[in-house]
Amino acid sequence: FVMNRMRMQDDHLKTIREKFDGSVRAVVPLFDQEVRGTVMLGKAATALFAQ
């Protein structure tokens, strides 16, 4: 499941980079679960601003 999800994400990221060349400022990593609720939002924020 995770490998398929990562491949799908890679395809989407490639499309985003092509369409928004130079405009992408950060990429949030793929988590084991969806970002829902304050706990997961906190984890996403930590990952985003740690870069």
PDB file of N, H, CA, C and O in Angstrom:
ATOM      1  N   PHE A   1       0.825  -1.202   0.000  1.00  0.00           N
ATOM      2  CA  PHE A   1       0.000   0.000   0.000  1.00  0.00           C
ATOM      3  C   PHE A   1       0.862   1.256   0.000  1.00  0.00           C
ATOM      4  O   PHE A   1       0.654   2.174  -0.793  1.00  0.00           O
ATOM      5  N   VAL A   2       1.824   1.275   0.898  1.00  0.00           N
ATOM      6  H   VAL A   2       1.993   0.529   1.542  1.00  0.00           H
ATOM      7  CA  VAL A   2       2.651   2.475   1.034  1.00  0.00           C
ATOM      8  C   VAL A   2       3.472   2.727  -0.223  1.00  0.00           C
ATOM      9  O   VAL A   2       3.594   3.870  -0.662  1.00  0.00           O
ATOM     10  N   MET A   3       4.034   1.676  -0.804  1.00  0.00           N
ATOM     11  H   MET A   3       3.934   0.747  -0.447  1.00  0.00           H
ATOM     12  CA  MET A   3       4.832   1.857  -2.024  1.00  0.00           C
ATOM     13  C   MET A   3       3.976   2.386  -3.167  1.00  0.00           C
ATOM     14  O   MET A   3       4.412   3.267  -3.907  1.00  0.00           O
ATOM     15  N   ASN A   4       2.765   1.859  -3.321  1.00  0.00           N
ATOM     16  H   ASN A   4       2.411   1.143  -2.720  1.00  0.00           H
ATOM     17  CA  ASN A   4       1.863   2.362  -4.358  1.00  0.00           C
ATOM     18  C   ASN A   4       1.507   3.813  -4.098  1.00  0.00           C
ATOM     19  O   ASN A   4       1.454   4.624  -5.023  1.00  0.00           O
ATOM     20  N   ARG A   5       1.265   4.136  -2.848  1.00  0.00           N
ATOM     21  H   ARG A   5       1.308   3.477  -2.096  1.00  0.00           H
ATOM     22  CA  ARG A   5       0.919   5.513  -2.483  1.00  0.00           C
ATOM     23  C   ARG A   5       2.088   6.453  -2.775  1.00  0.00           C
ATOM     24  O   ARG A   5       1.884   7.564  -3.265  1.00  0.00           O
ATOM     25  N   MET A   6       3.301   6.015  -2.477  1.00  0.00           N
ATOM     26  H   MET A   6       3.466   5.113  -2.079  1.00  0.00           H
ATOM     27  CA  MET A   6       4.474   6.844  -2.741  1.00  0.00           C
ATOM     28  C   MET A   6       4.665   7.063  -4.238  1.00  0.00           C
ATOM     29  O   MET A   6       5.014   8.164  -4.663  1.00  0.00           O
ATOM     30  N   ARG A   7       4.438   6.023  -5.042  1.00  0.00           N
ATOM     31  H   ARG A   7       4.153   5.129  -4.696  1.00  0.00           H
ATOM     32  CA  ARG A   7       4.542   6.176  -6.499  1.00  0.00           C
ATOM     33  C   ARG A   7       3.510   7.172  -7.011  1.00  0.00           C
ATOM     34  O   ARG A   7       3.811   8.010  -7.860  1.00  0.00           O
ATOM     35  N   MET A   8       2.296   7.073  -6.488  1.00  0.00           N
ATOM     36  H   MET A   8       2.052   6.391  -5.798  1.00  0.00           H
ATOM     37  CA  MET A   8       1.244   7.994  -6.887  1.00  0.00           C
ATOM     38  C   MET A   8       1.631   9.426  -6.502  1.00  0.00           C
ATOM     39  O   MET A   8       1.453  10.357  -7.288  1.00  0.00           O
ATOM     40  N   GLN A   9       2.156   9.589  -5.298  1.00  0.00           N
ATOM     41  H   GLN A   9       2.300   8.833  -4.660  1.00  0.00           H
ATOM     42  CA  GLN A   9       2.581  10.910  -4.840  1.00  0.00           C
ATOM     43  C   GLN A   9       3.700  11.449  -5.730  1.00  0.00           C
ATOM     44  O   GLN A   9       3.704  12.632  -6.070  1.00  0.00           O
ATOM     45  N   ASP A  10       4.648  10.591  -6.109  1.00  0.00           N
ATOM     46  H   ASP A  10       4.644   9.630  -5.832  1.00  0.00           H
ATOM     47  CA  ASP A  10       5.748  11.021  -6.972  1.00  0.00           C
ATOM     48  C   ASP A  10       5.229  11.546  -8.305  1.00  0.00           C
ATOM     49  O   ASP A  10       5.721  12.554  -8.811  1.00  0.00           O
ATOM     50  N   ASP A  11       4.244  10.871  -8.868  1.00  0.00           N
ATOM     51  H   ASP A  11       3.844  10.052  -8.456  1.00  0.00           H
ATOM     52  CA  ASP A  11       3.646  11.333 -10.125  1.00  0.00           C
ATOM     53  C   ASP A  11       2.996  12.696  -9.943  1.00  0.00           C
ATOM     54  O   ASP A  11       3.151  13.581 -10.784  1.00  0.00           O
ATOM     55  N   HIS A  12       2.270  12.861  -8.848  1.00  0.00           N
ATOM     56  H   HIS A  12       2.144  12.142  -8.165  1.00  0.00           H
ATOM     57  CA  HIS A  12       1.613  14.146  -8.585  1.00  0.00           C
ATOM     58  C   HIS A  12       2.641  15.256  -8.353  1.00  0.00           C
ATOM     59  O   HIS A  12       2.477  16.371  -8.849  1.00  0.00           O
ATOM     60  N   LEU A  13       3.694  14.951  -7.605  1.00  0.00           N
ATOM     61  H   LEU A  13       3.827  14.045  -7.202  1.00  0.00           H
ATOM     62  CA  LEU A  13       4.731  15.949  -7.355  1.00  0.00           C
ATOM     63  C   LEU A  13       5.424  16.363  -8.647  1.00  0.00           C
ATOM     64  O   LEU A  13       5.758  17.535  -8.823  1.00  0.00           O
ATOM     65  N   LYS A  14       5.639  15.424  -9.540  1.00  0.00           N
ATOM     66  H   LYS A  14       5.367  14.472  -9.397  1.00  0.00           H
ATOM     67  CA  LYS A  14       6.252  15.747 -10.833  1.00  0.00           C
ATOM     68  C   LYS A  14       5.364  16.719 -11.602  1.00  0.00           C
ATOM     69  O   LYS A  14       5.850  17.699 -12.166  1.00  0.00           O
ATOM     70  N   THR A  15       4.063  16.444 -11.624  1.00  0.00           N
ATOM     71  H   THR A  15       3.668  15.647 -11.166  1.00  0.00           H
ATOM     72  CA  THR A  15       3.116  17.331 -12.307  1.00  0.00           C
ATOM     73  C   THR A  15       3.124  18.718 -11.680  1.00  0.00           C
ATOM     74  O   THR A  15       3.123  19.722 -12.392  1.00  0.00           O
ATOM     75  N   ILE A  16       3.131  18.779 -10.361  1.00  0.00           N
ATOM     76  H   ILE A  16       3.131  17.963  -9.782  1.00  0.00           H
ATOM     77  CA  ILE A  16       3.136  20.067  -9.658  1.00  0.00           C
ATOM     78  C   ILE A  16       4.396  20.849  -9.992  1.00  0.00           C
ATOM     79  O   ILE A  16       4.331  22.048 -10.263  1.00  0.00           O
ATOM     80  N   ARG A  17       5.545  20.176  -9.974  1.00  0.00           N
ATOM     81  H   ARG A  17       5.598  19.202  -9.754  1.00  0.00           H
ATOM     82  CA  ARG A  17       6.805  20.868 -10.287  1.00  0.00           C
ATOM     83  C   ARG A  17       6.819  21.384 -11.724  1.00  0.00           C
ATOM     84  O   ARG A  17       7.360  22.457 -11.992  1.00  0.00           O
ATOM     85  N   GLU A  18       6.227  20.626 -12.649  1.00  0.00           N
ATOM     86  H   GLU A  18       5.788  19.754 -12.431  1.00  0.00           H
ATOM     87  CA  GLU A  18       6.175  21.060 -14.044  1.00  0.00           C
ATOM     88  C   GLU A  18       5.256  22.265 -14.216  1.00  0.00           C
ATOM     89  O   GLU A  18       5.599  23.209 -14.929  1.00  0.00           O
ATOM     90  N   LYS A  19       4.096  22.241 -13.574  1.00  0.00           N
ATOM     91  H   LYS A  19       3.818  21.474 -12.995  1.00  0.00           H
ATOM     92  CA  LYS A  19       3.118  23.317 -13.755  1.00  0.00           C
ATOM     93  C   LYS A  19       3.455  24.572 -12.966  1.00  0.00           C
ATOM     94  O   LYS A  19       3.133  25.679 -13.395  1.00  0.00           O
ATOM     95  N   PHE A  20       4.099  24.411 -11.819  1.00  0.00           N
ATOM     96  H   PHE A  20       4.361  23.511 -11.470  1.00  0.00           H
ATOM     97  CA  PHE A  20       4.399  25.542 -10.952  1.00  0.00           C
ATOM     98  C   PHE A  20       5.903  25.696 -10.777  1.00  0.00           C
ATOM     99  O   PHE A  20       6.396  25.864  -9.662  1.00  0.00           O
ATOM    100  N   ASP A  21       6.619  25.636 -11.878  1.00  0.00           N
ATOM    101  H   ASP A  21       6.219  25.500 -12.784  1.00  0.00           H
ATOM    102  CA  ASP A  21       8.071  25.684 -11.885  1.00  0.00           C
ATOM    103  C   ASP A  21       8.600  26.812 -10.997  1.00  0.00           C
ATOM    104  O   ASP A  21       8.332  27.988 -11.246  1.00  0.00           O
ATOM    105  N   GLY A  22       9.350  26.444  -9.967  1.00  0.00           N
ATOM    106  H   GLY A  22       9.568  25.489  -9.765  1.00  0.00           H
ATOM    107  CA  GLY A  22       9.967  27.432  -9.094  1.00  0.00           C
ATOM    108  C   GLY A  22       9.066  27.996  -8.015  1.00  0.00           C
ATOM    109  O   GLY A  22       9.540  28.733  -7.151  1.00  0.00           O
ATOM    110  N   SER A  23       7.788  27.678  -8.036  1.00  0.00           N
ATOM    111  H   SER A  23       7.402  27.079  -8.738  1.00  0.00           H
ATOM    112  CA  SER A  23       6.854  28.245  -7.064  1.00  0.00           C
ATOM    113  C   SER A  23       6.635  27.358  -5.843  1.00  0.00           C
ATOM    114  O   SER A  23       6.105  27.823  -4.833  1.00  0.00           O
ATOM    115  N   VAL A  24       7.030  26.102  -5.918  1.00  0.00           N
ATOM    116  H   VAL A  24       7.461  25.725  -6.738  1.00  0.00           H
ATOM    117  CA  VAL A  24       6.827  25.189  -4.792  1.00  0.00           C
ATOM    118  C   VAL A  24       7.865  25.516  -3.727  1.00  0.00           C
ATOM    119  O   VAL A  24       9.068  25.433  -3.974  1.00  0.00           O
ATOM    120  N   ARG A  25       7.394  25.887  -2.548  1.00  0.00           N
ATOM    121  H   ARG A  25       6.416  25.955  -2.348  1.00  0.00           H
ATOM    122  CA  ARG A  25       8.286  26.316  -1.473  1.00  0.00           C
ATOM    123  C   ARG A  25       8.665  25.199  -0.509  1.00  0.00           C
ATOM    124  O   ARG A  25       9.755  25.212   0.063  1.00  0.00           O
ATOM    125  N   ALA A  26       7.769  24.236  -0.329  1.00  0.00           N
ATOM    126  H   ALA A  26       6.883  24.225  -0.794  1.00  0.00           H
ATOM    127  CA  ALA A  26       8.032  23.146   0.615  1.00  0.00           C
ATOM    128  C   ALA A  26       7.152  21.953   0.269  1.00  0.00           C
ATOM    129  O   ALA A  26       6.125  22.088  -0.396  1.00  0.00           O
ATOM    130  N   VAL A  27       7.572  20.792   0.732  1.00  0.00           N
ATOM    131  H   VAL A  27       8.407  20.682   1.273  1.00  0.00           H
ATOM    132  CA  VAL A  27       6.807  19.566   0.530  1.00  0.00           C
ATOM    133  C   VAL A  27       6.668  18.877   1.882  1.00  0.00           C
ATOM    134  O   VAL A  27       7.659  18.627   2.567  1.00  0.00           O
ATOM    135  N   VAL A  28       5.444  18.577   2.254  1.00  0.00           N
ATOM    136  H   VAL A  28       4.638  18.781   1.698  1.00  0.00           H
ATOM    137  CA  VAL A  28       5.188  17.856   3.500  1.00  0.00           C
ATOM    138  C   VAL A  28       5.320  16.366   3.202  1.00  0.00           C
ATOM    139  O   VAL A  28       4.766  15.890   2.211  1.00  0.00           O
ATOM    140  N   PRO A  29       6.042  15.622   4.036  1.00  0.00           N
ATOM    141  CA  PRO A  29       6.223  14.193   3.767  1.00  0.00           C
ATOM    142  C   PRO A  29       4.920  13.415   3.872  1.00  0.00           C
ATOM    143  O   PRO A  29       3.953  13.867   4.485  1.00  0.00           O
ATOM    144  N   LEU A  30       4.917  12.252   3.270  1.00  0.00           N
ATOM    145  H   LEU A  30       5.703  11.885   2.772  1.00  0.00           H
ATOM    146  CA  LEU A  30       3.767  11.359   3.350  1.00  0.00           C
ATOM    147  C   LEU A  30       3.766  10.679   4.712  1.00  0.00           C
ATOM    148  O   LEU A  30       4.745  10.034   5.087  1.00  0.00           O
ATOM    149  N   PHE A  31       2.679  10.819   5.447  1.00  0.00           N
ATOM    150  H   PHE A  31       1.884  11.343   5.142  1.00  0.00           H
ATOM    151  CA  PHE A  31       2.546  10.207   6.766  1.00  0.00           C
ATOM    152  C   PHE A  31       1.847   8.858   6.651  1.00  0.00           C
ATOM    153  O   PHE A  31       1.270   8.535   5.613  1.00  0.00           O
ATOM    154  N   ASP A  32       1.904   8.076   7.725  1.00  0.00           N
ATOM    155  H   ASP A  32       2.373   8.339   8.569  1.00  0.00           H
ATOM    156  CA  ASP A  32       1.244   6.770   7.756  1.00  0.00           C
ATOM    157  C   ASP A  32      -0.269   6.893   7.738  1.00  0.00           C
ATOM    158  O   ASP A  32      -0.970   5.947   7.377  1.00  0.00           O
ATOM    159  N   GLN A  33      -0.772   8.052   8.124  1.00  0.00           N
ATOM    160  H   GLN A  33      -0.202   8.820   8.417  1.00  0.00           H
ATOM    161  CA  GLN A  33      -2.215   8.290   8.122  1.00  0.00           C
ATOM    162  C   GLN A  33      -2.480   9.701   7.619  1.00  0.00           C
ATOM    163  O   GLN A  33      -1.569  10.524   7.533  1.00  0.00           O
ATOM    164  N   GLU A  34      -3.736   9.970   7.289  1.00  0.00           N
ATOM    165  H   GLU A  34      -4.477   9.302   7.358  1.00  0.00           H
ATOM    166  CA  GLU A  34      -4.120  11.285   6.789  1.00  0.00           C
ATOM    167  C   GLU A  34      -3.901  12.345   7.864  1.00  0.00           C
ATOM    168  O   GLU A  34      -3.981  12.064   9.060  1.00  0.00           O
ATOM    169  N   VAL A  35      -3.625  13.561   7.419  1.00  0.00           N
ATOM    170  H   VAL A  35      -3.560  13.789   6.448  1.00  0.00           H
ATOM    171  CA  VAL A  35      -3.484  14.666   8.359  1.00  0.00           C
ATOM    172  C   VAL A  35      -4.887  15.154   8.706  1.00  0.00           C
ATOM    173  O   VAL A  35      -5.504  15.924   7.971  1.00  0.00           O
ATOM    174  N   ARG A  36      -5.365  14.674   9.856  1.00  0.00           N
ATOM    175  H   ARG A  36      -4.863  14.048  10.453  1.00  0.00           H
ATOM    176  CA  ARG A  36      -6.678  15.051  10.372  1.00  0.00           C
ATOM    177  C   ARG A  36      -6.548  15.271  11.862  1.00  0.00           C
ATOM    178  O   ARG A  36      -5.935  14.468  12.565  1.00  0.00           O
ATOM    179  N   GLY A  37      -7.113  16.334  12.333  1.00  0.00           N
ATOM    180  H   GLY A  37      -7.611  16.986  11.762  1.00  0.00           H
ATOM    181  CA  GLY A  37      -7.076  16.623  13.759  1.00  0.00           C
ATOM    182  C   GLY A  37      -5.823  17.381  14.150  1.00  0.00           C
ATOM    183  O   GLY A  37      -4.880  17.509  13.369  1.00  0.00           O
ATOM    184  N   THR A  38      -5.833  17.882  15.379  1.00  0.00           N
ATOM    185  H   THR A  38      -6.599  17.779  16.013  1.00  0.00           H
ATOM    186  CA  THR A  38      -4.752  18.754  15.830  1.00  0.00           C
ATOM    187  C   THR A  38      -3.428  18.026  16.028  1.00  0.00           C
ATOM    188  O   THR A  38      -2.367  18.612  15.812  1.00  0.00           O
ATOM    189  N   VAL A  39      -3.471  16.767  16.433  1.00  0.00           N
ATOM    190  H   VAL A  39      -4.333  16.291  16.608  1.00  0.00           H
ATOM    191  CA  VAL A  39      -2.222  16.026  16.640  1.00  0.00           C
ATOM    192  C   VAL A  39      -1.488  15.852  15.316  1.00  0.00           C
ATOM    193  O   VAL A  39      -0.296  16.146  15.225  1.00  0.00           O
ATOM    194  N   MET A  40      -2.187  15.379  14.294  1.00  0.00           N
ATOM    195  H   MET A  40      -3.155  15.141  14.368  1.00  0.00           H
ATOM    196  CA  MET A  40      -1.550  15.180  12.990  1.00  0.00           C
ATOM    197  C   MET A  40      -1.189  16.516  12.349  1.00  0.00           C
ATOM    198  O   MET A  40      -0.174  16.615  11.660  1.00  0.00           O
ATOM    199  N   LEU A  41      -1.995  17.527  12.563  1.00  0.00           N
ATOM    200  H   LEU A  41      -2.820  17.447  13.122  1.00  0.00           H
ATOM    201  CA  LEU A  41      -1.671  18.855  12.038  1.00  0.00           C
ATOM    202  C   LEU A  41      -0.376  19.365  12.669  1.00  0.00           C
ATOM    203  O   LEU A  41       0.447  19.985  11.995  1.00  0.00           O
ATOM    204  N   GLY A  42      -0.203  19.104  13.952  1.00  0.00           N
ATOM    205  H   GLY A  42      -0.871  18.601  14.499  1.00  0.00           H
ATOM    206  CA  GLY A  42       1.040  19.479  14.626  1.00  0.00           C
ATOM    207  C   GLY A  42       2.239  18.751  14.045  1.00  0.00           C
ATOM    208  O   GLY A  42       3.302  19.346  13.868  1.00  0.00           O
ATOM    209  N   LYS A  43       2.076  17.468  13.748  1.00  0.00           N
ATOM    210  H   LYS A  43       1.213  16.985  13.893  1.00  0.00           H
ATOM    211  CA  LYS A  43       3.167  16.698  13.138  1.00  0.00           C
ATOM    212  C   LYS A  43       3.507  17.239  11.755  1.00  0.00           C
ATOM    213  O   LYS A  43       4.679  17.333  11.390  1.00  0.00           O
ATOM    214  N   ALA A  44       2.485  17.594  10.989  1.00  0.00           N
ATOM    215  H   ALA A  44       1.533  17.518  11.286  1.00  0.00           H
ATOM    216  CA  ALA A  44       2.716  18.152   9.654  1.00  0.00           C
ATOM    217  C   ALA A  44       3.426  19.498   9.757  1.00  0.00           C
ATOM    218  O   ALA A  44       4.338  19.782   8.981  1.00  0.00           O
ATOM    219  N   ALA A  45       3.012  20.319  10.705  1.00  0.00           N
ATOM    220  H   ALA A  45       2.271  20.088  11.336  1.00  0.00           H
ATOM    221  CA  ALA A  45       3.650  21.623  10.898  1.00  0.00           C
ATOM    222  C   ALA A  45       5.111  21.458  11.296  1.00  0.00           C
ATOM    223  O   ALA A  45       5.979  22.175  10.799  1.00  0.00           O
ATOM    224  N   THR A  46       5.378  20.523  12.183  1.00  0.00           N
ATOM    225  H   THR A  46       4.673  19.941  12.587  1.00  0.00           H
ATOM    226  CA  THR A  46       6.760  20.266  12.600  1.00  0.00           C
ATOM    227  C   THR A  46       7.605  19.834  11.406  1.00  0.00           C
ATOM    228  O   THR A  46       8.723  20.317  11.228  1.00  0.00           O
ATOM    229  N   ALA A  47       7.079  18.934  10.597  1.00  0.00           N
ATOM    230  H   ALA A  47       6.171  18.541  10.742  1.00  0.00           H
ATOM    231  CA  ALA A  47       7.815  18.466   9.415  1.00  0.00           C
ATOM    232  C   ALA A  47       8.021  19.595   8.414  1.00  0.00           C
ATOM    233  O   ALA A  47       9.083  19.700   7.802  1.00  0.00           O
ATOM    234  N   LEU A  48       7.021  20.424   8.250  1.00  0.00           N
ATOM    235  H   LEU A  48       6.158  20.338   8.747  1.00  0.00           H
ATOM    236  CA  LEU A  48       7.090  21.509   7.273  1.00  0.00           C
ATOM    237  C   LEU A  48       8.100  22.575   7.682  1.00  0.00           C
ATOM    238  O   LEU A  48       8.893  23.030   6.857  1.00  0.00           O
ATOM    239  N   PHE A  49       8.074  22.971   8.936  1.00  0.00           N
ATOM    240  H   PHE A  49       7.429  22.602   9.606  1.00  0.00           H
ATOM    241  CA  PHE A  49       8.928  24.071   9.371  1.00  0.00           C
ATOM    242  C   PHE A  49      10.297  23.623   9.860  1.00  0.00           C
ATOM    243  O   PHE A  49      11.136  24.459  10.194  1.00  0.00           O
ATOM    244  N   ALA A  50      10.536  22.318   9.907  1.00  0.00           N
ATOM    245  H   ALA A  50       9.855  21.639   9.635  1.00  0.00           H
ATOM    246  CA  ALA A  50      11.851  21.810  10.301  1.00  0.00           C
ATOM    247  C   ALA A  50      12.833  21.865   9.141  1.00  0.00           C
ATOM    248  O   ALA A  50      14.039  21.723   9.348  1.00  0.00           O
ATOM    249  N   GLN A  51      12.343  22.067   7.931  1.00  0.00           N
ATOM    250  H   GLN A  51      11.364  22.183   7.763  1.00  0.00           H
ATOM    251  CA  GLN A  51      13.200  22.057   6.741  1.00  0.00           C
ATOM    252  C   GLN A  51      13.973  23.327   6.605  1.00  0.00           C
ATOM    253  O   GLN A  51      14.742  23.483   5.657  1.00  0.00           O
TER     254      GLN A  51
END
